[in-house]
Amino acid sequence: MSERPSRMEEVRQSQQDFRTLSENSTDIISRFDRALRHLYVNPMIERYSGWPREAFIGKSNAELGMPEALVTLWDERIQSVFASGRAQAFEFSFPAPQGECYFEARLVPEFGEDGRVATVLGVAHDITDRIRFEETLRRTAHDLDERVKEMSCLYTVASLTQQRSRTLAEVLHGTAEALAAAYQYPEIACARITVDGHTEWSEPFEQTPWRQAVTFGANNELSGVIEVFYREERPPAQEGPFLAEERAILNAVAELLSRSLRERQEWDAREKAEAVLVRKTKELERLNAELEEFAYVVSHDLKAPLRAVANLAYVIDEDVAEGLDEENRLRLRLLRERVMGMDALIDGLLGYARLDLSTQDREAVALGPLLGDLLVRLTIPPGFRIELEEPLPTILANPLHLRQVFQNLITNAIDHHDSSEGSVWIRAHDDGKHWCVEVVDDGPGIPAWVKERIFRVFSSGGKPGHTGIGLAVARKIVLSHGGQIEVADNSPRGTIVRTFWPK
């Protein structure tokens, strides 16, 4: 007879403990019967619903007028717990008085003395802050990607317009391709540029109603128009389907082309007289100084917000990382990696812009000893073998620039190898007018679509963690020495990079 009062006392104490915890919990706690009616709700329900808790007792979610989709979700989950006797977890959103709120809910069965599920207890935890933080992470990562595309476009166009050896058609076509790739939806973007009746466009091209355009000219005369089209309809933004940032890119490209047209007119005039040639030299020096200053300014203006983003990421990591799931910890890590990659990209661009090849001190350099010393100083992975095939020639070149070319080619061959082990050979032969020096590897080779642009700035061949500037620097140095550089397939696998140095 004494056991039953003791058992009843335990049940009463357990119920009292539950009510104490529930009444003071910051989560929403509710209990449902088999008719899906509320048997109990804690005070927190009033904060998120705006209704008194008494209004819930004895009523189902449907009878309370909850949103239809929410009613269906909860009813199905509660019925599943009653049927299976197993807990259910899910997420949902609710239009609370303070705005849309997001919850993580868990339903657990409560068994009766007959062993059947008598009631279902629900606990809903507010995860609104977490959801909003995740969205902020996604937006920040997206914004960083957009800024990288914009910078790539502007630097590509700036590089094209600075190369006098390129024809106007090459400049316009390269600009159209770079511009289409910089827009929010590059997969459906195309560009067309018309200057004085000459037109170039990106591929594939289609003229559609979704158009953003700007006119430009040189010396206060209208010369051309730049147009960007979307081949498919997209949601409205600030300017049709286009962004205000895209208008800024368009205007910046128009200014670069206007400057390029002005320079071309000046170049044509300078070829008619020796005096004009002197002015041309001064103008090129001024433009180089402007480009270096531009690179410094861009580096500073970009690195300042990058440092802020990096600092914010570390603060977030220290403050809330423990409360994040694995997916969002991965997003936070990716955010930091993208900031570091952007920082390396800016440093590479600054180095590329500052590479001064106009005043080189050239001398006869024995390539064999130079490469031998280079290999001693390089950090070569244990699984890789670098072989120098004698004889190697003596080349008239700037020693530091010659070293930089082969350092970039060797490290590029190793970094893009698809194995932890491999070989790189350096060999040379005389083709009559040049010394042809080849860097040969046994890696995966280079896809045809990459070969066409491998020496352009930013062309890393899709290799993560690479800025795509090393080969552009190598090409710039080789061309400045009056040589050429090209790539070819090795057999049975791998790549051959050939450099031609005038004898």
Secondary structure, 3 states (H helix, E strand, C coil): CCHHHHHHHHHHHHHHHHHHHHHCCCCEEEEECCCCEEEEECCHHHHHHCCCHHHCECCECCCCCCCHHHHHHHHHHHHHHHHHCCCEEEEEEEEECCEEEEEEEEEEEEECCCCCEEEEEEEEEECHHHHHHHHHHHHHHHHHHHHHHHHHHHHHHHHHHCCCCCCHHHHHHHHHHHHHHCCCCCCCEEEEEEECCEEEECCCCCCCCCEEEEEEEECCEEEEEEEEEECCCCCCCCECCECHHHHHHHHHHHHHHHHHHHHHHHHHHHCCCHHHHHHHHHHHHHHHHHHHHHHHHHHHHHHHHHHHHHHHHHHHHHHHHHHCCHHHHHHHHHHHHHHHHHHHHHHHHHHHHHCCCCCCCCEEEEHHHHHHHHHHHCCCCCCEEEEECCCCCEEEECHHHHHHHHHHHHHHHHHCCCCCCEEEEEEEEECCCEEEEEEEECCCCCCHHHHCCCCCCCCCCCCCCCCCCHHHHHHHHHHHCCCEEEEEECCCCCEEEEEEEEC
